[in-house]
């Protein structure tokens, strides 16, 4: 089992995603955090998903259209999460699930 470590960017993604969903409906932001935490917890044991690009692997968050981009660092015994981004690139939402400006 590896330790999952979020980058500052991933932490910001999480905060912004929570804020967006909470604005949409009370309690939905909390559910978003729960689903992301469940996906991150699953990564600590089941992390060998296929490499998508530059040693980066991607795990989908259930229920919400977000993808966790991460790299496995076996030397340090950690999973480094780079970003947690919205999966719909051609949407009116940006990578964080927030309305585009």
C-alpha positions as CSV (number, residue, x, y, z in Angstrom):
1,X,0.0,0.0,0.0
2,X,1.4,3.4,-1.0
3,X,0.7,6.8,0.5
4,X,-1.3,9.2,-1.7
5,X,0.1,12.7,-1.7
6,X,-1.7,15.7,-3.3
7,X,0.2,18.4,-5.1
8,X,-0.8,22.0,-4.3
9,X,-2.5,22.1,-7.7
10,X,-4.6,19.0,-6.9
11,X,-5.6,20.5,-3.5
12,X,-6.8,23.6,-5.3
13,X,-8.7,21.5,-7.8
14,X,-10.4,19.7,-4.9
15,X,-11.4,23.0,-3.2
16,X,-12.7,24.5,-6.4
17,X,-14.6,21.4,-7.4
18,X,-16.2,21.3,-3.9
19,X,-17.1,25.0,-4.1
20,X,-18.7,24.6,-7.5
21,X,-20.9,21.6,-6.5
22,X,-21.9,23.1,-3.2
23,X,-23.0,26.2,-5.1
24,X,-25.1,24.0,-7.3
25,X,-26.8,22.2,-4.4
26,X,-26.3,22.2,-0.6
27,X,-24.5,19.0,0.4
28,X,-23.3,18.2,-3.1
29,X,-19.8,19.6,-2.5
30,X,-19.5,17.3,0.5
31,X,-20.5,14.3,-1.7
32,X,-17.9,15.4,-4.3
33,X,-15.2,15.3,-1.6
34,X,-16.4,11.9,-0.4
35,X,-16.3,10.4,-3.9
36,X,-12.8,11.9,-4.6
37,X,-11.6,10.6,-1.2
38,X,-13.0,7.1,-2.0
39,X,-11.1,7.2,-5.4
40,X,-7.9,8.3,-3.7
41,X,-8.3,5.6,-1.1
42,X,-8.7,3.0,-3.8
43,X,-5.5,4.2,-5.4
44,X,-3.4,3.4,-2.4
45,X,-4.0,-0.3,-3.0
46,X,-4.9,-0.5,-6.7
47,X,-2.6,2.0,-8.5
48,X,-1.3,0.2,-11.6
49,X,-3.7,1.6,-14.1
50,X,-2.4,2.0,-17.6
51,X,0.0,4.9,-18.3
52,X,-1.9,7.5,-20.4
53,X,1.0,10.0,-21.0
54,X,4.5,10.8,-19.6
55,X,4.2,8.1,-16.9
56,X,0.9,9.7,-15.8
57,X,-2.0,7.4,-14.9
58,X,-5.6,8.4,-14.7
59,X,-8.3,7.2,-12.2
60,X,-11.9,8.3,-12.8
61,X,-14.0,9.5,-9.9
62,X,-17.3,7.7,-9.6
63,X,-20.5,9.8,-9.9
64,X,-18.7,13.0,-10.8
65,X,-16.9,13.7,-14.2
66,X,-13.5,14.2,-12.7
67,X,-10.2,12.5,-13.4
68,X,-7.3,12.0,-11.0
69,X,-3.9,12.3,-12.8
70,X,-1.1,10.7,-10.8
71,X,2.4,9.3,-11.0
72,X,3.7,6.3,-9.0
73,X,7.0,6.9,-7.2
74,X,8.0,3.5,-5.8
75,X,11.4,4.9,-4.6
76,X,9.5,7.2,-2.1
77,X,6.6,4.8,-1.6
78,X,4.1,7.4,-2.7
79,X,1.5,8.1,-5.3
80,X,1.9,11.7,-6.4
81,X,-1.5,13.3,-7.5
82,X,-0.8,16.1,-9.9
83,X,-4.3,17.2,-10.7
84,X,-8.0,16.4,-10.2
85,X,-9.6,17.8,-13.3
86,X,-13.0,17.9,-15.0
87,X,-13.3,15.3,-17.7
88,X,-15.3,17.3,-20.2
89,X,-13.0,19.5,-22.2
90,X,-15.5,20.7,-24.7
91,X,-18.0,21.9,-22.1
92,X,-19.0,25.3,-20.8
93,X,-17.0,24.3,-17.7
94,X,-13.2,24.7,-17.2
95,X,-10.9,21.9,-16.0
96,X,-12.1,22.5,-12.5
97,X,-15.8,22.1,-13.3
98,X,-16.3,25.9,-13.0
99,X,-18.0,28.1,-15.6
100,X,-15.5,29.4,-18.2
101,X,-15.0,33.1,-18.3
